[in-house]
Structure formats: structure tokens, C-alpha cells
Amino acid sequence: MDAQPTDPRTLSVGQRVAILVKALDGARRTNEALANCSNGDQMVEVLLDASAKLGLGLTRADLTRTPPIRDWIWWKNKEALLTIGDARPRYQQDGDRGKSAEPAAEGDVTPRRRFLGLF
């Protein structure tokens, strides 16, 4: 009994995005194009083209709302979805943890900031 191939456009958005992500693994030219994009909008264009070639029928809204692609676009734009602490995006807050601009003088101790939150 021959099983007919499923039209990918009948799958859920999450399943189609998963197919796209899997197809990108090892796709050298597409990955280079994504790496050369200067912002998330350019990435979406590359991904829409890849989606069309695979017959997935993904839309711009599908790509910008569905992880992990939504997160890739966010990272490329460097726009935090949520800002915590001193109004700096989370990835910037974590980036300088444990580093200081100048070496501390002997006996010079900077007090740690405490977060008295819900956790």
C-alpha cells in the first residue's frame, strides 16, 4: 500500500517551522545568507524564500511568532522581549557579569546588588 506524501501546508505552523529548521541544518548557502543579514527583516526574507522552495507556505507572521525562528530574529535585531533590572536587555546584563573595566585596588570591594524578588 503506497502512502501518499502529506502536503506540508496542511501541517501546523509549529510542524512546518520544525521542518524548515531541520532543512537549514547543513544548508550552507542559506546559512551564509542568514549570517550576512544585517537585521531580522532581511532574515525573514531569506527564510520566506527557503519556505517557498520547500513548499511550506509559511508567512512572515508565522516566522516572527514561532520559536525558534522568532528568537533568531529577536537576537539579530538585539531587541529584548523583556527588560529586567537596570533597563538593559538581558543578554547585555549577562555579558559583563564578573568583569570590571578597571582592576580593583587591593581592599577595594564593590558591594553586590541584591534582588529581593519573588523567587
C-alpha positions, -999 to 999 in steps of 0.1 A, spaced: 0 0 0 15 33 -11 13 61 14 7 95 -3 30 122 8 14 148 31 11 183 18 33 203 43 9 232 42 -17 210 60 6 207 90 5 230 120 27 262 119 50 246 145 55 215 125 63 235 93 87 257 112 104 225 126 107 212 90 123 245 79 147 244 109 157 209 101 162 218 64 185 247 74 209 222 91 237 218 66 223 242 40 255 262 36 243 289 12 211 296 32 231 298 64 256 321 49 228 343 36 213 344 71 246 352 87 251 381 63 217 397 71 221 430 89 187 427 107 157 405 114 137 417 84 164 405 60 165 372 78 127 368 73 131 374 36 157 346 34 136 323 54 104 331 34 124 321 3 135 289 19 100 281 30 87 287 -5 113 264 -20 103 237 4 66 243 -2 59 250 34 37 281 28 50 299 59 41 336 62 60 365 77 38 364 107 44 326 111 81 332 112 81 362 135 58 345 161 71 309 162 102 297 181 130 291 174 129 314 144 112 342 163 141 340 188 167 341 160 151 372 145 149 388 180 186 381 185 196 395 151 177 427 160 191 427 195 157 437 208 149 424 242 114 409 247 116 417 283 139 441 302 149 433 338 169 453 362 186 485 351 168 488 318 194 468 298 184 438 277 191 405 294 219 394 270 238 426 278 233 422 316 248 387 314 276 397 291 296 418 316 289 396 347 321 392 367 341 416 346 351 451 356 365 480 334 395 485 358 412 462 381 401 468 417 426 482 441 436 459 469 410 460 497 385 479 473 354 458 474 323 468 454 291 457 473 269 433 454 234 444 444 207 423 459 174 415 443 147 409 467 122 394 443 96 367 443 120 338 438 
